[in-house]
C-alpha cells in the first residue's frame, strides 16, 4: 500500500531503462530510506489510466486493478489480495495505446 510521506525514490531508484540507450535510469533499484513498489514492469508497459473494479457485472474481478498500457498497447489486470499482487493478466493485446480506463455506472469497463 502507498504510504503517505514515503519516498518511493523516483528518479534516484528505479527499475527503468532509457528508451534509446537501454542504460539504467537512476542509481539502482534500492537505497536506504526509499520504499519499494509492490509491483513494477520491466521493461515498462508505459502504464496510463487505471481503475479498481468495484462493479457487479464481472463479480469475480471485483477488487482487481485494471491498467491501460501505452507502449504495450493492451489492458493489464492485476489480481490483488490486500497489498499483494497474486496474478497479472495481459488482455486485449494490440488494441491500441490505452490512455484511460474507467468503470461506468453499468459496471462495464471503458477504455
C-alpha positions as CSV (number, residue, x, y, z in Angstrom):
1,X,0.0,0.0,0.0
2,X,1.2,3.5,-0.7
3,X,2.2,5.2,2.5
4,X,1.7,9.0,2.9
5,X,5.0,10.7,3.1
6,X,7.1,7.7,1.9
7,X,9.9,8.3,-0.5
8,X,9.4,5.9,-3.5
9,X,12.7,7.1,-5.0
10,X,12.0,8.4,-8.4
11,X,14.3,9.2,-10.2
12,X,17.0,8.1,-7.8
13,X,16.0,4.5,-7.7
14,X,14.0,2.8,-10.5
15,X,13.6,-0.4,-12.4
16,X,13.6,1.6,-15.7
17,X,15.9,2.0,-18.6
18,X,16.5,4.8,-21.1
19,X,14.5,4.2,-24.3
20,X,17.3,4.9,-26.7
21,X,20.4,3.5,-25.0
22,X,18.9,0.9,-22.7
23,X,21.1,2.2,-19.9
24,X,19.6,2.1,-16.4
25,X,17.8,5.2,-15.0
26,X,18.9,6.4,-11.6
27,X,21.3,4.8,-9.1
28,X,19.9,1.3,-8.9
29,X,16.8,-0.3,-7.5
30,X,17.3,0.2,-3.8
31,X,18.6,2.8,-1.4
32,X,18.2,3.2,2.4
33,X,15.2,5.3,3.3
34,X,13.4,4.7,0.0
35,X,10.4,2.4,-0.3
36,X,9.9,-0.4,-2.9
37,X,6.9,-0.7,-5.2
38,X,4.5,-3.6,-4.7
39,X,4.6,-4.2,-8.5
40,X,6.6,-3.0,-11.5
41,X,7.0,-3.8,-15.1
42,X,10.5,-4.3,-16.6
43,X,10.6,-3.3,-19.3
44,X,7.9,-0.7,-18.8
45,X,4.5,-1.2,-20.3
46,X,4.1,2.6,-20.0
47,X,1.1,2.4,-17.7
48,X,-1.6,5.1,-18.1
49,X,-5.1,5.2,-16.7
50,X,-6.2,2.7,-14.2
51,X,-9.3,1.7,-12.1
52,X,-10.1,-0.6,-9.3
53,X,-13.1,-2.7,-10.4
54,X,-15.9,-2.4,-7.9
55,X,-18.9,-3.3,-10.1
56,X,-21.2,-6.3,-10.1
57,X,-21.0,-7.1,-13.9
58,X,-17.8,-9.1,-13.5
59,X,-18.2,-10.1,-9.9
60,X,-15.1,-12.4,-9.7
61,X,-13.0,-9.4,-10.9
62,X,-14.2,-7.2,-8.0
63,X,-11.2,-5.6,-6.3
64,X,-8.9,-6.2,-9.3
65,X,-6.9,-3.3,-10.7
66,X,-7.1,-2.7,-14.5
67,X,-4.3,-0.7,-16.0
68,X,-4.0,0.7,-19.6
69,X,-0.7,0.3,-21.3
70,X,0.5,2.9,-23.9
71,X,3.7,1.1,-25.0
72,X,2.4,-2.4,-25.0
73,X,-1.0,-1.5,-26.3
74,X,-3.1,-3.6,-24.1
75,X,-5.1,-3.8,-20.9
76,X,-3.5,-5.4,-17.8
77,X,-5.4,-6.9,-14.9
78,X,-3.7,-7.3,-11.5
79,X,-5.5,-9.6,-9.1
80,X,-4.9,-8.3,-5.6
81,X,-5.1,-9.6,-2.1
82,X,-4.6,-6.8,0.3
83,X,-1.2,-5.3,-0.5
84,X,-0.1,-8.3,-2.6
85,X,-0.4,-8.9,-6.4
86,X,-1.5,-12.5,-6.8
87,X,-1.6,-12.6,-10.6
88,X,-1.2,-10.5,-13.7
89,X,-3.2,-11.0,-16.9
90,X,-2.4,-9.2,-20.1
91,X,-5.6,-8.6,-22.1
92,X,-6.7,-7.2,-25.5
93,X,-3.2,-7.2,-26.9
94,X,-2.7,-5.0,-30.0
95,X,-5.9,-3.0,-29.3
96,X,-4.0,0.3,-29.4
97,X,-2.5,2.8,-26.9
98,X,-4.9,2.8,-24.0
99,X,-4.8,6.1,-22.3
100,X,-7.7,5.9,-19.8
101,X,-9.6,3.1,-18.1
102,X,-12.9,3.8,-16.4
103,X,-15.7,1.9,-14.9
104,X,-19.2,3.0,-16.0
105,X,-22.3,3.1,-13.9
106,X,-23.4,0.0,-15.8
107,X,-20.4,-2.0,-14.3
108,X,-18.6,-2.2,-17.6
109,X,-15.0,-1.1,-18.3
110,X,-14.5,1.7,-20.8
111,X,-11.1,2.2,-22.5
